[in-house]
Amino acid sequence: MASLVSGRALHLGELVLQFGLTLSWIFQFRLLDDLHDRERDRKMQPHRVLVQTESLGYFRCLAGLATIGNLGATGLLLSWNISFTILVPLNLMLAALYWKGGIQRLVHTQIVLIKYPMFVLMLSGGIPGFSVTTSLVTLLIYFTFAVFELLHDPSLRFGKRGETALFVEAFFLGVMWFLLAGWTAYSHPIATIILTGLAMCACLLLFHLFRPETTNHRPIFLPTILQLMVLTFLT
């Protein structure tokens, strides 16, 4: 879906290749995240495979190969400019974050989530193809993942400044909805009304989800569905 932000025509084969490339990015970065969080997962989620594995050599080699493979695949399928100006700096930034350590977990989580809007930026043509629409969509996706992460992990939400972060990010997520609605439907009044209505629904849902006593987080999937509808308008 993110590749549709570029506004250019995509053939089915190209879309399938980009979808596979995106899955490969997710695999690589999730594996790196899990390797870094292994000690914490040992206490919080002892059922995970990496926690139960005595030797991590195989997984570290796999993460290294996935990183190198993704750099090459991104260069071949998208462009080498995207690979070197976005994917390489992203890898270096996260590697420095994992190596440094000692950063407050809430801040660490917010930085790690930057990878998702970067996926959108790469699929939309990289820095040369950056536009207002792309910037709004990347921010929309970032704040969506940030809100979801806080709702998904109670230890983050109820930790130091967790609820403040949830309030601020939910607010900006609602703002992104309205900005995207207005910008995307600039020359289409009916679409503007529809998108504004969707934005208002998302804000109401986020207001409901923000309640500290909320324990059922399944409604987060409804805003996600609404986002897919907005991305459909972008095409």
Backbone bond lengths (Angstrom), bond angles and torsions (degrees), N, CA, C in turn:
res aa  C-N    CA-C-N  psi(-1)  N-CA   C-N-CA  omega(-1)  CA-C   N-CA-C  phi
1 M - - - 1.462 - - 1.528 111.36 -
2 A 1.339 116.55 -36.26 1.465 119.45 -176.62 1.522 111.92 -62.95
3 S 1.326 117.25 -32.52 1.462 120.28 -178.09 1.525 111.83 -66.62
4 L 1.333 117.28 -18.86 1.458 120.66 179.75 1.524 112.04 -72.76
5 V 1.331 117.29 -15.96 1.460 120.96 -179.44 1.520 111.22 -63.01
6 S 1.329 116.40 -28.28 1.464 119.86 -177.87 1.516 112.07 -64.45
7 G 1.332 117.41 -22.77 1.452 121.16 177.72 1.516 114.36 81.20
8 R 1.322 118.37 -1.51 1.466 120.27 -179.56 1.530 110.03 -92.90
9 A 1.330 115.06 157.17 1.458 119.98 -178.99 1.524 110.45 -68.95
10 L 1.318 115.87 137.07 1.462 121.36 179.43 1.522 109.59 -121.73
11 H 1.331 116.30 130.23 1.450 120.73 174.58 1.525 108.95 -80.69
12 L 1.321 116.01 157.75 1.461 120.56 -176.71 1.523 111.36 -57.99
13 G 1.335 116.87 -43.45 1.460 119.93 -179.83 1.516 112.11 -61.58
14 E 1.335 116.61 -41.84 1.464 120.76 179.04 1.522 110.75 -65.48
15 L 1.329 116.15 -39.38 1.463 120.31 179.71 1.521 110.78 -65.03
16 V 1.335 116.71 -40.14 1.468 120.85 178.85 1.528 110.49 -64.42
17 L 1.343 116.54 -43.07 1.465 120.18 179.14 1.525 111.35 -62.74
18 Q 1.335 116.76 -42.02 1.459 120.07 179.67 1.526 111.15 -68.36
19 F 1.323 116.28 -35.31 1.462 119.94 176.75 1.527 109.75 -63.97
20 G 1.338 116.31 -43.77 1.461 119.93 177.60 1.515 112.04 -64.07
21 L 1.339 116.70 -38.50 1.463 120.75 178.00 1.526 110.82 -63.79
22 T 1.328 115.90 -40.23 1.465 120.20 178.25 1.522 111.15 -63.30
23 L 1.319 116.99 -42.57 1.469 120.38 177.14 1.528 110.75 -61.22
24 S 1.331 116.19 -37.43 1.463 120.12 179.21 1.527 110.85 -67.13
25 W 1.334 117.20 -39.97 1.468 120.18 174.93 1.526 110.96 -59.73
26 I 1.333 114.84 -47.78 1.466 119.42 -178.74 1.521 110.53 -60.63
27 F 1.346 117.01 -42.58 1.468 121.12 178.89 1.523 110.61 -59.16
28 Q 1.325 116.39 -47.95 1.470 120.47 -177.93 1.519 111.97 -61.11
29 F 1.321 116.64 -51.94 1.465 119.72 -174.77 1.524 112.39 -71.91
30 R 1.319 117.50 -32.57 1.465 119.46 176.47 1.530 110.36 -67.94
31 L 1.330 116.61 -38.56 1.466 120.17 178.02 1.529 110.40 -64.10
32 L 1.328 116.69 -42.65 1.464 120.32 177.65 1.528 111.02 -63.46
33 D 1.335 116.15 -41.03 1.470 120.19 177.32 1.524 111.02 -60.60
34 D 1.333 115.85 -45.34 1.468 120.05 -177.29 1.527 111.72 -67.62
35 L 1.331 116.72 -36.14 1.466 119.42 176.62 1.528 110.85 -63.80
36 H 1.320 115.71 -39.97 1.464 119.74 179.41 1.530 111.74 -69.74
37 D 1.343 117.13 -36.74 1.471 121.52 -175.02 1.524 113.10 -90.61
38 R 1.322 117.17 13.43 1.466 120.26 -172.57 1.528 112.74 -58.68
39 E 1.316 117.58 -44.22 1.462 120.18 -177.71 1.523 111.33 -65.91
40 R 1.311 116.22 -39.77 1.466 118.90 177.73 1.521 110.91 -67.74
41 D 1.337 116.75 -41.61 1.460 120.51 179.52 1.523 111.67 -64.74
42 R 1.326 117.16 -25.57 1.462 120.38 178.91 1.538 110.26 -60.15
43 K 1.331 115.82 -31.97 1.465 120.66 179.27 1.524 112.27 -91.55
44 M 1.338 115.50 -40.95 1.461 119.98 -172.83 1.526 113.14 -88.20
45 Q 1.346 117.70 -37.04 1.467 121.65 -176.49 1.529 109.38 -138.26
46 P 1.321 117.36 70.83 1.474 121.53 -175.07 1.522 114.68 -66.38
47 H 1.338 117.94 -9.50 1.464 120.91 -178.53 1.526 112.61 -81.62
48 R 1.327 118.31 -10.38 1.460 120.68 -176.21 1.528 111.70 -66.93
49 V 1.339 114.94 148.62 1.463 121.42 -175.88 1.525 111.29 -61.45
50 L 1.322 117.40 -45.88 1.464 120.12 -177.57 1.524 112.16 -63.71
51 V 1.315 116.88 -30.83 1.465 120.77 178.98 1.522 110.30 -69.48
52 Q 1.326 116.59 -36.68 1.458 121.64 -176.38 1.526 112.65 -84.41
53 T 1.340 117.17 -9.78 1.465 121.34 -178.12 1.526 110.60 -86.03
54 E 1.331 116.37 129.39 1.471 120.41 -179.29 1.527 111.65 -77.03
55 S 1.324 117.05 -41.61 1.459 120.96 -178.92 1.524 109.98 -107.22
56 L 1.333 116.21 127.74 1.460 120.90 -178.77 1.525 112.45 -100.87
57 G 1.340 117.07 3.66 1.455 120.36 -176.92 1.514 112.96 -56.01
58 Y 1.333 116.64 -45.01 1.466 121.10 -178.84 1.525 110.51 -61.85
59 F 1.332 116.89 -44.44 1.463 120.50 -177.01 1.526 111.21 -69.83
60 R 1.328 117.18 -35.28 1.458 119.87 177.65 1.528 111.30 -67.47
61 C 1.327 115.95 -40.20 1.471 119.84 175.62 1.523 110.70 -63.56
62 L 1.334 115.70 -40.94 1.461 120.59 179.09 1.522 110.67 -63.05
63 A 1.337 116.80 -41.59 1.465 120.69 178.29 1.527 110.64 -64.26
64 G 1.342 117.04 -40.62 1.458 120.63 178.21 1.516 112.42 -64.69
65 L 1.335 116.30 -43.87 1.462 120.61 178.60 1.524 111.20 -64.94
66 A 1.345 116.40 -39.83 1.465 120.37 178.72 1.525 110.65 -63.86
67 T 1.331 116.51 -38.94 1.467 120.65 179.21 1.522 110.84 -63.89
68 I 1.340 116.60 -49.01 1.465 120.84 179.55 1.528 110.53 -64.48
69 G 1.336 116.12 -43.32 1.455 120.37 179.50 1.517 112.58 -61.57
70 N 1.328 116.80 -39.88 1.463 120.06 179.92 1.523 111.98 -68.73
71 L 1.327 116.80 -35.73 1.466 119.49 176.72 1.525 110.31 -61.98
72 G 1.348 115.95 -42.99 1.457 119.86 178.75 1.515 112.76 -70.20
73 A 1.340 116.43 -44.10 1.464 120.40 -178.99 1.522 111.29 -64.25
74 T 1.330 116.54 -39.37 1.464 120.08 178.28 1.521 110.62 -64.04
75 G 1.329 116.59 -40.76 1.455 120.13 178.15 1.515 112.58 -64.34
76 L 1.329 116.90 -40.19 1.465 121.19 -177.72 1.528 112.60 -76.60
77 L 1.341 117.28 -41.35 1.466 121.12 -174.72 1.527 112.99 -86.47
78 L 1.326 117.40 -32.05 1.467 120.78 179.47 1.525 109.00 -108.62
79 S 1.322 117.17 -82.77 1.469 121.57 173.80 1.518 108.42 -168.74
80 W 1.335 115.96 153.45 1.459 119.97 178.10 1.521 110.82 -68.71
81 N 1.319 116.34 -27.48 1.464 119.79 176.73 1.531 110.33 -62.13
82 I 1.339 116.96 -43.60 1.465 121.41 178.04 1.521 110.32 -65.13
83 S 1.326 115.96 -41.74 1.460 120.01 -178.33 1.528 111.53 -61.41
84 F 1.353 116.44 -43.28 1.469 119.85 -174.60 1.527 113.62 -86.56
85 T 1.333 117.73 -26.66 1.470 119.07 -176.73 1.523 113.34 -94.63
86 I 1.338 117.81 -17.61 1.469 120.06 -178.88 1.524 111.67 -121.84
87 L 1.343 116.80 -54.83 1.463 119.50 -173.59 1.531 112.09 -69.24
88 V 1.326 117.83 -42.46 1.472 119.98 178.55 1.530 111.36 -62.91
89 P 1.351 119.67 -50.19 1.471 119.10 176.89 1.524 113.16 -59.85
90 L 1.341 117.25 -35.93 1.466 120.28 178.36 1.522 110.63 -63.14
91 N 1.326 116.68 -44.31 1.467 120.63 177.59 1.523 111.70 -62.94
92 L 1.323 116.96 -42.77 1.461 120.77 -179.51 1.527 111.22 -65.73
93 M 1.332 116.93 -40.10 1.460 120.68 179.80 1.525 111.26 -63.40
94 L 1.338 116.45 -46.17 1.462 119.81 -179.13 1.528 111.01 -70.29
95 A 1.335 117.43 -35.29 1.467 119.95 176.75 1.526 110.45 -62.44
96 A 1.334 116.72 -41.85 1.470 120.70 177.55 1.521 110.71 -64.90
97 L 1.326 116.36 -37.76 1.472 120.64 178.93 1.519 110.79 -64.34
98 Y 1.341 116.78 -45.05 1.465 120.67 179.65 1.531 111.04 -66.71
99 W 1.333 116.32 -38.38 1.466 120.49 -176.74 1.523 111.84 -71.23
100 K 1.321 116.51 -40.30 1.464 120.56 -176.47 1.525 111.22 -66.51
101 G 1.334 116.91 -52.20 1.460 120.21 -179.07 1.523 112.04 64.25
102 G 1.320 116.26 -179.81 1.454 121.07 177.35 1.512 115.04 75.15
103 I 1.336 117.89 2.56 1.462 121.50 179.59 1.527 108.85 -85.43
104 Q 1.320 116.01 141.09 1.463 120.08 178.32 1.529 109.69 -52.14
105 R 1.311 116.33 136.75 1.464 120.71 -171.52 1.527 112.34 -60.80
106 L 1.323 118.24 -37.57 1.460 120.47 178.79 1.524 110.50 -61.37
107 V 1.325 117.11 -45.03 1.469 121.56 178.77 1.527 110.13 -65.53
108 H 1.333 116.05 -43.06 1.464 121.09 178.54 1.530 110.56 -56.88
109 T 1.323 116.29 -45.60 1.468 120.88 -178.82 1.518 111.35 -62.74
110 Q 1.339 117.20 -42.39 1.462 120.66 -179.30 1.526 111.14 -63.50
111 I 1.325 117.06 -37.54 1.470 120.30 -179.98 1.525 110.78 -69.98
112 V 1.327 116.75 -42.71 1.464 121.11 -178.76 1.528 111.21 -60.62
113 L 1.333 117.33 -33.07 1.466 121.16 -177.73 1.524 113.16 -69.75
114 I 1.332 117.35 -10.38 1.465 120.53 179.18 1.524 111.01 -60.25
115 K 1.334 116.75 -24.11 1.466 119.17 -177.29 1.526 112.48 -60.50
116 Y 1.327 118.23 -32.62 1.465 120.03 -176.12 1.532 113.02 -68.27
117 P 1.341 119.92 -48.33 1.471 117.32 174.31 1.525 113.13 -64.74
118 M 1.344 117.12 -26.38 1.463 119.25 176.55 1.526 110.92 -66.74
119 F 1.332 117.14 -32.65 1.466 120.16 174.99 1.530 109.63 -59.90
120 V 1.331 115.70 -44.15 1.464 120.56 179.50 1.524 110.42 -62.40
121 L 1.325 115.87 -44.08 1.465 119.96 -179.20 1.524 111.00 -61.39
122 M 1.329 117.21 -42.11 1.467 120.08 -179.89 1.520 111.40 -66.01
123 L 1.327 117.24 -41.95 1.461 120.33 -177.72 1.526 112.75 -74.54
124 S 1.323 116.79 -18.28 1.468 119.65 -179.33 1.528 112.40 -93.83
125 G 1.334 117.06 9.05 1.458 120.02 175.04 1.505 115.10 112.68
126 G 1.324 117.14 1.81 1.457 120.39 178.16 1.517 112.91 77.97
127 I 1.315 116.23 -162.42 1.468 121.71 -177.00 1.530 112.48 -62.07
128 P 1.359 120.46 -41.33 1.468 119.70 178.29 1.527 113.05 -61.80
129 G 1.341 117.26 -29.75 1.458 120.51 -179.26 1.513 113.82 -92.23
130 F 1.343 116.56 9.73 1.464 120.28 -177.09 1.527 110.00 -67.74
131 S 1.335 115.94 134.01 1.457 121.60 -178.87 1.521 109.40 -141.39
132 V 1.324 116.18 176.01 1.467 120.29 177.72 1.520 110.27 -61.70
133 T 1.339 116.16 -43.15 1.463 119.73 179.60 1.519 110.93 -61.42
134 T 1.332 116.24 -44.01 1.466 120.03 178.93 1.521 111.04 -61.29
135 S 1.330 117.23 -43.29 1.465 120.22 -179.53 1.522 111.17 -63.18
136 L 1.331 117.55 -40.50 1.464 120.61 179.37 1.525 111.14 -65.87
137 V 1.339 116.03 -41.76 1.465 119.48 -179.38 1.523 111.01 -68.30
138 T 1.335 117.70 -40.25 1.467 119.46 178.84 1.525 110.99 -63.36
139 L 1.332 117.27 -40.61 1.466 120.44 177.49 1.520 110.94 -67.36
140 L 1.333 116.40 -39.38 1.463 120.73 178.35 1.523 110.46 -60.32
141 I 1.320 116.49 -44.27 1.463 120.68 -179.58 1.524 110.83 -68.76
142 Y 1.343 117.09 -40.37 1.469 118.98 179.36 1.526 111.04 -61.26
143 F 1.323 117.05 -49.75 1.466 119.51 -177.50 1.526 111.59 -68.17
144 T 1.332 117.42 -28.99 1.468 119.53 175.29 1.520 110.62 -63.47
145 F 1.330 116.59 -48.14 1.467 119.94 178.91 1.523 111.23 -65.84
146 A 1.338 116.93 -36.54 1.465 120.09 -179.63 1.521 111.02 -65.10
147 V 1.336 116.70 -44.78 1.468 120.66 178.50 1.522 110.14 -65.08
148 F 1.330 116.43 -44.01 1.463 119.81 -179.71 1.528 110.96 -61.36
149 E 1.327 117.04 -42.14 1.466 120.67 -178.51 1.526 111.06 -61.99
150 L 1.323 116.85 -39.93 1.464 120.44 179.39 1.524 111.46 -70.15
151 L 1.328 116.62 -34.51 1.463 119.91 177.63 1.523 111.16 -74.21
152 H 1.321 115.36 -33.50 1.465 120.88 -176.40 1.524 112.13 -75.25
153 D 1.326 117.09 -32.08 1.466 121.65 -174.99 1.530 110.42 -115.05
154 P 1.335 118.28 98.25 1.472 121.10 -179.04 1.522 113.19 -58.80
155 S 1.347 117.42 -32.10 1.462 119.42 -178.96 1.526 111.39 -65.03
156 L 1.333 116.89 -29.02 1.460 120.46 175.00 1.520 110.91 -76.51
157 R 1.320 115.13 -46.19 1.459 120.41 -175.01 1.522 112.31 -63.82
158 F 1.324 116.57 -41.36 1.460 120.00 -176.69 1.527 112.47 -95.37
159 G 1.332 116.75 5.80 1.456 120.34 176.52 1.514 111.04 -81.49
160 K 1.323 115.88 -169.48 1.456 121.56 -178.25 1.525 111.08 -61.99
161 R 1.321 116.99 120.78 1.466 125.70 179.08 1.522 112.87 63.39
162 G 1.321 118.36 14.67 1.458 120.76 -178.86 1.515 113.36 -66.53
163 E 1.334 117.55 -47.38 1.463 120.37 -178.58 1.525 111.00 -69.54
164 T 1.330 117.06 -32.83 1.468 119.76 175.30 1.525 110.27 -63.49
165 A 1.329 115.98 -43.25 1.468 120.43 178.21 1.521 110.74 -62.08
166 L 1.340 116.77 -40.75 1.461 120.37 179.48 1.521 110.63 -63.01
167 F 1.327 116.89 -43.78 1.465 120.85 179.76 1.527 110.58 -61.59
168 V 1.332 116.87 -48.66 1.465 121.52 -177.33 1.526 110.94 -63.53
169 E 1.330 117.03 -44.89 1.459 120.38 -176.65 1.522 111.60 -72.02
170 A 1.335 117.35 -35.30 1.463 119.89 175.42 1.527 110.08 -65.16
171 F 1.333 116.63 -38.76 1.465 121.04 177.94 1.527 110.62 -61.85
172 F 1.332 116.65 -49.10 1.460 119.85 -178.61 1.528 111.79 -68.21
173 L 1.325 117.14 -29.60 1.462 119.36 175.37 1.522 109.90 -63.31
174 G 1.341 116.47 -42.88 1.463 120.03 175.95 1.518 111.84 -62.74
175 V 1.333 117.24 -40.62 1.465 121.45 178.31 1.524 110.57 -61.61
176 M 1.340 116.83 -42.56 1.464 120.62 179.39 1.519 111.29 -61.24
177 W 1.334 116.32 -37.02 1.466 120.47 177.29 1.524 110.07 -58.28
178 F 1.342 116.30 -49.69 1.459 120.04 -177.32 1.527 111.60 -66.09
179 L 1.324 117.39 -41.78 1.459 120.40 179.07 1.524 111.18 -63.43
180 L 1.331 116.00 -43.03 1.462 119.88 179.48 1.516 110.67 -65.49
181 A 1.337 115.99 -39.21 1.465 119.84 178.45 1.519 110.66 -60.88
182 G 1.335 116.32 -46.84 1.453 119.78 -178.11 1.515 113.25 -67.90
183 W 1.339 117.01 -42.99 1.459 120.17 -176.55 1.520 112.05 -71.84
184 T 1.327 117.04 -43.99 1.461 120.76 -176.60 1.516 111.69 -64.86
185 A 1.324 116.08 -38.47 1.466 120.35 -174.78 1.527 111.50 -101.37
186 Y 1.334 116.31 32.33 1.465 120.98 -174.60 1.522 112.51 -53.80
187 S 1.314 117.04 -40.91 1.466 120.70 -176.94 1.518 112.55 -107.59
188 H 1.338 117.36 14.37 1.466 121.14 -177.83 1.528 109.27 -131.34
189 P 1.335 118.08 91.56 1.472 121.77 -176.37 1.525 113.66 -56.29
190 I 1.332 117.71 -41.78 1.466 120.04 -178.61 1.523 110.18 -64.96
191 A 1.339 115.77 -43.43 1.466 119.26 178.33 1.526 110.67 -63.15
192 T 1.341 116.53 -34.94 1.463 120.12 178.21 1.519 110.81 -61.25
193 I 1.324 116.43 -44.44 1.466 120.91 179.68 1.525 110.38 -62.73
194 I 1.329 116.67 -44.67 1.468 120.74 -178.66 1.523 110.82 -64.00
195 L 1.336 116.85 -47.38 1.461 120.76 -178.25 1.525 111.84 -66.28
196 T 1.324 116.97 -36.54 1.464 119.84 176.68 1.519 110.26 -64.92
197 G 1.340 116.44 -39.25 1.463 119.94 176.24 1.520 111.51 -61.66
198 L 1.332 116.53 -42.06 1.465 120.31 177.30 1.525 110.78 -63.88
199 A 1.317 116.47 -39.71 1.464 120.08 178.81 1.521 111.14 -62.88
200 M 1.330 116.76 -41.73 1.466 120.46 178.93 1.525 110.57 -64.67
201 C 1.327 116.78 -40.34 1.474 120.24 177.57 1.524 110.30 -61.64
202 A 1.328 116.31 -41.95 1.463 120.08 179.30 1.522 110.91 -62.90
203 C 1.340 116.59 -41.22 1.468 119.96 179.49 1.525 111.04 -63.92
204 L 1.327 116.92 -41.14 1.463 120.28 178.53 1.520 110.89 -64.02
205 L 1.330 116.41 -40.73 1.462 119.87 178.32 1.525 110.96 -64.93
206 L 1.320 116.51 -41.28 1.459 119.80 179.11 1.524 111.17 -65.63
207 F 1.325 116.60 -37.35 1.463 119.77 177.37 1.525 110.01 -62.39
208 H 1.331 115.97 -40.00 1.466 120.41 178.15 1.524 110.92 -66.55
209 L 1.327 116.29 -41.97 1.458 120.27 -178.11 1.520 112.63 -69.21
210 F 1.333 116.95 -23.99 1.463 119.39 -176.10 1.523 112.44 -71.52
211 R 1.315 118.20 -19.87 1.461 119.83 -177.54 1.522 110.05 -55.70
212 P 1.327 117.98 125.31 1.471 121.17 -176.53 1.517 113.49 -57.57
213 E 1.356 116.78 -30.24 1.457 118.48 -176.70 1.527 112.94 -81.36
214 T 1.343 116.21 -2.56 1.457 119.41 179.77 1.526 110.50 -66.71
215 T 1.313 116.90 127.08 1.462 120.72 179.61 1.524 111.88 -115.61
216 N 1.326 116.97 -19.01 1.460 120.50 -179.35 1.526 108.59 -95.99
217 H 1.314 117.33 108.49 1.457 121.24 -174.89 1.524 112.49 -98.95
218 R 1.307 117.43 8.28 1.457 119.23 179.85 1.525 113.07 -62.10
219 P 1.350 120.40 -29.54 1.462 118.94 178.82 1.520 114.32 -58.94
220 I 1.337 118.27 -14.30 1.463 119.58 179.14 1.524 110.75 -61.63
221 F 1.332 117.43 -22.85 1.455 120.20 -179.22 1.526 111.68 -71.68
222 L 1.345 117.48 -25.28 1.459 119.58 178.62 1.525 111.77 -66.94
223 P 1.355 118.81 -46.78 1.464 117.63 173.69 1.527 112.90 -58.53
224 T 1.326 116.35 -32.78 1.463 119.56 178.02 1.523 110.70 -63.87
225 I 1.333 116.48 -42.71 1.463 120.77 177.61 1.525 110.31 -62.56
226 L 1.335 116.31 -40.67 1.457 120.00 178.67 1.530 110.86 -63.14
227 Q 1.321 116.49 -36.04 1.465 119.32 177.82 1.523 111.19 -64.35
228 L 1.322 116.48 -39.47 1.462 119.46 177.11 1.526 110.41 -61.17
229 M 1.339 116.18 -35.45 1.463 119.81 177.54 1.526 110.34 -65.69
230 V 1.333 116.59 -40.18 1.463 120.29 178.06 1.524 110.57 -64.50
231 L 1.338 116.74 -42.97 1.460 119.95 177.94 1.527 110.96 -62.45
232 T 1.332 116.30 -31.11 1.462 120.10 175.82 1.522 110.11 -63.70
233 F 1.346 116.92 -40.91 1.458 120.23 176.38 1.527 111.08 -61.65
234 L 1.335 116.45 -33.67 1.461 120.30 -177.61 1.524 112.14 -65.13
235 T 1.323 116.64 -24.05 1.461 119.27 -178.72 1.522 110.91 -74.91
